[in-house]
Amino acid sequence: MSAAQCRVARAALKLSVLDLAKLTNMSTNTIVRLERGENLKESTVLHVQRVLEAAGVEFLKVDKHGRIGIRFTESV
């Protein structure tokens, strides 16, 4: 999950930074750093990704044009 995907997923789910921090049991600072693309532990990024996936978001891999994205896995 990229920083941009995290931001888009959070916004698509209508979650604030504080909401996502609470859902992941992390600080708001950690979420902000992740969304800025700062270097965090892989386990931290994976945990946030899993929480967002559980909320109904699927992270799409880079396509042949270099684009990345998200989509809903269910009606959210």
C-alpha positions, 0 to 999 in steps of 0.5 A, a space after each residue: 500500500 502506498 501513501 497515496 492509496 492510504 489517503 484515498 482509501 481513508 477518504 473513500 471510507 469517510 474516515 478522519 486521521 483520528 478515526 483511522 488511528 483509533 481503528 488501528 490502535 496507532 497514533 495520529 502522528 503515525 497515520 500522518 507519517 504513513 500518508 506523507 510517505 515517510 519510512 515506517 516499519 513494514 509491519 505498521 504499513 501492513 497493519 493499516 492496510 489490513 484494517 482498511 481492507 477489513 473495512 471494505 477496500 481493495 488495493 490495486 497493484 500498479 497497472 501497465 501505465 504506472 497507475 495505482 488505486 483502490 476499489 470497494 470490495 463490498 457496499 460500504 
